Amino acid sequence: MIIKKSELKILPADELNQGFASKFNFDEVDASMLTNIMFDRMSEMGGAALSAPQVGLDMCMFVMGVDHARVEVFNPTVLSYSKEETLMNEGSLTFRHFSNSKKTSICYSRIL
């Protein structure tokens, strides 16, 4: 599967897949190339994270980070998370004009 950066556009909220994304298939997609494309698009749009489903790709993959502190995640499973919560501001590339404060776990400590 060939994925072009120019094809990756943020989907309107009503077009997002409401179910689970398909498992990322390393035999069909060049993970390194997709990671670079996703980071480029995320940076161009001014985001701190971007998931494949946000740009119309049915695969379980996301990137996050700023500057040189970057992480790409494929087929994640949350094994545990912090019970402690803190109030944080949150924004979204999908919901550009929406920002809110919400209580969230401080740290997702173990992602497989």
N, C-alpha and C positions, 0 to 999 in steps of 0.2 A: 504494500500500500504506500503510495507516494502522497505526502501531505505538504502543501505549499503554505508558507506563512501568509500570503495574500488571501487565502481561503478562510483563515481563522478570524471570524468576527464574533463579537459577543452577541449571543442570542437574546432576544427579548424574553422576559420572565415567563410569559405564557407559552413559549416554545421549548422551554427546558424539559428534559426528560424527568418525570417525577418519580421514576423507579430507580433501580440500581443500574449503574453502568456495567457494561460487559468487562470481563477480566481482560487485562492488557495481554496481548499475544506478542511475545518477543520474536516469534518466527515470521510475523507478518509486517511488523513496523520496526524501523530502525530507532531504537530507544534514544540513542545519543542525538540523532538528528532532531527528533521530536522535542527532546528536552531543550535544545538550543532554540528551536522555533518558538516554543512556549515561553521561554524566558524573554526572548526578543519582543514578542507580542505583549507580554505582561508589562515590560518596561515602557514600551511605546504608549500603552494605555494608562500608565501611572499607577499600576497596582502593586500589591505586595504578595499576592498569590493568584493563581489562575488554574482552574481545573479543566480537563479535557471536555467534559460535558458542557461547560460554559461557552465553549466555542464550537459546539456542534459535533464533537467527536464522541462516539459511544465506546469509551474505554475508561477504565479505572486508573487514572493518572492525574497528578497535579504537581505544580511547581510552586515554590514560595521562597521569599528572601529579598534582601536588598543589597546593593553593592556586590561584594564578593562573598557574602554569607548566603549561599543559595543551597536549596535542597530540592531534589526531584524524588517523587514517591510513586511507585507502581504497585497496584493491587494491595493497598494497605489494609491491615486488620488492627484495630485498637484492642490491645490486650488488657490494659488497665489505664486508669486516669485518676487524677487528683480529686479528692472529695472536697477539698478547700476551693472556695470560689472567690472571685474578685470582680469588681465592676470595671468594665472596659468599654471604650468607644469602638464601634465596628462599622465598617463601610463595605461597599460591594461594587465591583465593576458591572455586574448585572443590573443592580438597582442604584445607578449613579447618584441620584438625588436623595437617596435615603441613607441616613446615618442614625444610629441609636446607641444607647448605652444599655448593656445587658450584663447579667451575672453569668460568668462562665468559669469553667475549671481553670485553675492557674496553669496547669501543665499536663499535657498528654504524655505521660512518662514512658509508655512502652507502646511503640507501633511496630508491628512486624511487617 
